[in-house]
Amino acid sequence: MAFAPHPWLNDRWPLWAAKVLRFLSKLIRTKTFGLEQFENTPNFAAAHWHGDELALTPRFGHLALTILVSHSKDGESMTRAAQYLGYQVKRGSSSRGGAAGLIALIKAVRDGRSVVLAVDGPRGPRGVCKPGIVRLAQKTGVPLFPVGVASSKKWTFEKAWNKAFIPLPFSRLVVLVGKPLTIPASSSEKELEQNCRAVEEALRQAHDEAQQKLEAWA
C-alpha cells in the first residue's frame, strides 16, 4: 500500500523547510563582503550559480528581492518557502514558460524592484550562463552583480545535477558580492554571447575571491 501524506503535511512542509533553513543559517559563522553595494543601489540584478541557493537564500530575504520559480509541481512549494523567507516570486523558467518568466522579471525591475537569478538553469550545464539575465540587464539598464560563496564544511547533494549544498552547522561561510557589470543595450547575437561569457568570468572571480577570504579567515 502506498503511503499518502496527510494534506495538512503537504500544505505545511514548505513552511517548515524554510524555518529549518533559517534556523540552520543561524548556526553558521558567516562573513559577507560587498553587500553594501546592494543597499546603495536603487534596483539591480544579481546573478549566482545553481547549487549555491541553499547557502544564499537565508542571507538576502531582508532585501525583498524578486526571484523566478518554475511552473512545476515542486515550484508551488518552493514559492511558499521563498515567500516565507522574504522574497517576492514570479513564476516561469528559462525553458518552459521562459519568455513569460523573463518578461515578469523585467516588469519587476521597471517597477523598481531588484531581482536575483540562478543563471545556469534550470537544467544546466553547470557554470554556463544562459542569456536570460543578460537580456534583462540589456532591457532595463540595471547593474548586474555576481555573487560568489565558499563554505568550510558542507553537505553536497551529489546526485543532483547542480550539486546543491547546505553549509553544515558551525562551519564558516563567505558570501561575496562582486563588482557590478554594465550590459550595453545591444541585440546582436555575438554581443549576447560575449556578455554571457563575461557573466561567467565575473562569477568565477566572485567564487575565487570568496574562497580566498575563507582561507584567510581560517
C-alpha positions as CSV (number, residue, x, y, z in Angstrom):
1,M,0.0,0.0,0.0
2,A,1.4,3.4,-1.0
3,F,1.8,6.0,1.8
4,A,-0.3,9.1,1.2
5,P,0.8,12.1,3.2
6,H,-1.9,13.9,5.1
7,P,-3.0,17.1,3.3
8,W,-2.0,19.1,6.4
9,L,1.6,18.0,5.9
10,N,1.5,18.7,2.2
11,D,0.4,22.3,2.8
12,R,2.9,23.0,5.6
13,W,6.1,21.3,4.6
14,P,7.4,24.3,2.6
15,L,7.0,26.5,5.7
16,W,8.8,24.0,7.9
17,A,11.6,23.6,5.3
18,A,12.1,27.3,5.2
19,K,12.1,27.5,9.0
20,V,14.7,24.8,9.2
21,L,16.9,26.5,6.6
22,R,16.6,29.8,8.5
23,F,17.5,28.1,11.8
24,L,20.5,26.3,10.3
25,S,21.8,29.5,8.8
26,K,22.0,31.0,12.4
27,L,24.3,28.2,13.4
28,I,26.8,29.1,10.6
29,R,29.5,31.7,11.1
30,T,29.1,34.0,8.1
31,K,31.1,36.9,6.7
32,T,29.6,38.9,3.8
33,F,31.6,41.2,1.6
34,G,30.2,43.8,-0.8
35,L,26.6,43.7,0.5
36,E,26.6,47.5,0.8
37,Q,26.5,47.6,-3.0
38,F,23.0,46.1,-2.9
39,E,22.0,48.5,-0.2
40,N,23.3,51.6,-2.1
41,T,21.8,50.7,-5.4
42,P,18.1,51.5,-6.0
43,N,17.4,48.4,-8.0
44,F,19.7,45.8,-9.6
45,A,20.0,42.2,-10.9
46,A,22.1,39.7,-9.0
47,A,23.5,36.5,-10.6
48,H,24.5,33.2,-8.9
49,W,25.1,29.6,-9.9
50,H,22.6,26.9,-9.4
51,G,23.7,24.9,-6.4
52,D,24.5,27.9,-4.2
53,E,20.9,28.8,-3.5
54,L,20.5,26.9,-0.2
55,A,23.5,28.8,1.2
56,L,22.4,32.1,-0.2
57,T,18.6,32.2,0.2
58,P,18.6,32.8,4.0
59,R,21.1,35.7,3.6
60,F,19.1,38.1,1.4
61,G,15.5,37.7,2.3
62,H,15.6,41.0,4.2
63,L,16.1,42.8,0.9
64,A,12.7,41.5,-0.5
65,L,14.3,40.5,-3.8
66,T,12.2,39.1,-6.6
67,I,13.1,35.6,-7.8
68,L,11.9,33.3,-10.6
69,V,10.3,30.0,-9.7
70,S,9.2,27.4,-12.3
71,H,5.6,26.3,-13.0
72,S,6.4,22.8,-11.9
73,K,4.6,21.0,-9.1
74,D,7.6,21.5,-6.9
75,G,7.6,25.2,-7.9
76,E,4.4,25.8,-5.9
77,S,6.1,24.5,-2.7
78,M,9.3,26.5,-3.5
79,T,7.2,29.6,-3.9
80,R,5.6,29.3,-0.5
81,A,9.0,28.7,1.1
82,A,10.6,31.6,-0.6
83,Q,7.8,34.0,0.3
84,Y,8.2,32.9,4.0
85,L,11.9,33.8,3.8
86,G,11.0,37.3,2.5
87,Y,11.2,37.0,-1.3
88,Q,8.8,38.2,-4.0
89,V,8.1,35.4,-6.5
90,K,7.4,35.5,-10.3
91,R,6.6,32.2,-12.0
92,G,8.4,30.9,-15.1
93,S,11.7,29.5,-16.2
94,S,14.4,29.7,-18.9
95,S,12.7,26.7,-20.6
96,R,9.0,26.1,-20.3
97,G,7.3,29.4,-19.9
98,G,10.7,31.1,-20.2
99,A,9.5,34.2,-22.2
100,A,6.8,34.9,-19.7
101,G,9.2,34.5,-16.8
102,L,11.7,36.9,-18.3
103,I,9.0,39.4,-19.0
104,A,7.8,39.2,-15.5
105,L,11.3,39.9,-14.1
106,I,11.8,42.8,-16.5
107,K,8.5,44.2,-15.3
108,A,9.5,43.8,-11.7
109,V,12.7,45.7,-12.4
110,R,10.9,48.5,-14.2
111,D,8.5,48.7,-11.2
112,G,11.6,49.5,-9.0
113,R,12.3,46.0,-7.6
114,S,15.6,44.1,-7.6
115,V,15.9,40.6,-8.9
116,V,18.2,37.6,-8.3
117,L,18.5,34.7,-10.7
118,A,20.5,31.4,-11.0
119,V,21.9,32.0,-14.4
120,D,22.8,28.4,-15.5
121,G,19.4,26.7,-15.1
122,P,17.1,25.2,-14.9
123,R,18.8,22.1,-16.3
124,G,22.4,23.2,-16.7
125,P,25.0,22.6,-17.7
126,R,26.6,23.9,-14.6
127,G,28.6,27.1,-14.9
128,V,27.2,28.0,-18.3
129,C,25.3,31.3,-18.3
130,K,22.0,31.3,-20.2
131,P,21.0,34.6,-22.0
132,G,18.0,35.5,-19.8
133,I,20.0,37.5,-17.2
134,V,21.8,39.4,-20.0
135,R,18.6,40.2,-21.8
136,L,17.1,41.5,-18.6
137,A,20.1,43.8,-17.9
138,Q,20.1,45.0,-21.5
139,K,16.4,45.9,-21.5
140,T,16.4,47.6,-18.1
141,G,19.8,49.1,-17.7
142,V,20.3,47.9,-14.1
143,P,23.7,46.9,-12.9
144,L,24.4,43.1,-12.7
145,F,26.1,41.9,-9.6
146,P,27.9,38.5,-9.5
147,V,27.5,36.6,-6.2
148,G,30.1,34.0,-5.0
149,V,30.1,31.8,-2.0
150,A,32.5,29.5,-0.2
151,S,31.9,27.2,2.7
152,S,34.4,25.4,5.0
153,K,32.2,22.3,5.6
154,K,29.1,21.4,3.7
155,W,26.7,18.6,2.7
156,T,26.5,18.2,-1.1
157,F,23.6,16.6,-2.9
158,E,25.9,14.6,-5.2
159,K,23.1,13.1,-7.3
160,A,21.7,16.5,-8.2
161,W,22.8,18.0,-11.5
162,N,23.6,21.3,-9.8
163,K,25.5,19.7,-6.9
164,A,23.4,21.9,-4.4
165,F,24.9,22.1,-1.0
166,I,24.0,23.1,2.6
167,P,26.7,24.6,4.8
168,L,27.0,22.4,8.0
169,P,26.3,23.8,11.4
170,F,29.2,25.7,13.0
171,S,31.0,25.9,9.7
172,R,32.4,29.1,8.2
173,L,30.6,30.7,5.2
174,V,31.8,33.6,3.0
175,V,29.3,35.4,0.7
176,L,30.8,37.9,-1.7
177,V,29.1,40.4,-3.9
178,G,31.4,41.3,-6.8
179,K,31.7,44.5,-8.7
180,P,28.8,45.1,-11.0
181,L,28.7,44.5,-14.7
182,T,27.1,47.1,-17.0
183,I,25.5,45.3,-20.0
184,P,25.1,47.6,-23.1
185,A,21.7,47.8,-24.7
186,S,22.5,45.7,-27.8
187,S,20.7,42.9,-29.5
188,S,23.4,41.3,-31.7
189,E,23.9,37.6,-31.1
190,K,27.6,38.0,-31.0
191,E,27.5,40.6,-28.2
192,L,24.9,38.5,-26.4
193,E,27.3,35.6,-26.4
194,Q,30.2,37.8,-25.2
195,N,28.1,39.2,-22.4
196,C,27.2,35.7,-21.2
197,R,30.9,34.7,-21.1
198,A,31.6,38.0,-19.2
199,V,29.0,37.0,-16.6
200,E,30.6,33.5,-16.3
201,E,34.0,35.1,-15.7
202,A,32.6,37.5,-13.1
203,L,31.0,34.7,-11.2
204,R,34.2,32.6,-11.3
205,Q,36.1,35.6,-9.9
206,A,33.5,36.1,-7.2
207,H,33.8,32.5,-6.1
208,D,37.6,32.6,-6.2
209,E,37.6,35.8,-4.0
210,A,35.1,34.2,-1.6
211,Q,37.4,31.1,-1.4
212,Q,40.4,33.3,-0.8
213,K,38.7,35.2,2.0
214,L,37.6,31.9,3.6
215,E,41.1,30.6,3.6
216,A,42.4,33.8,5.1
217,W,39.8,33.5,7.8
218,A,41.0,30.1,8.9
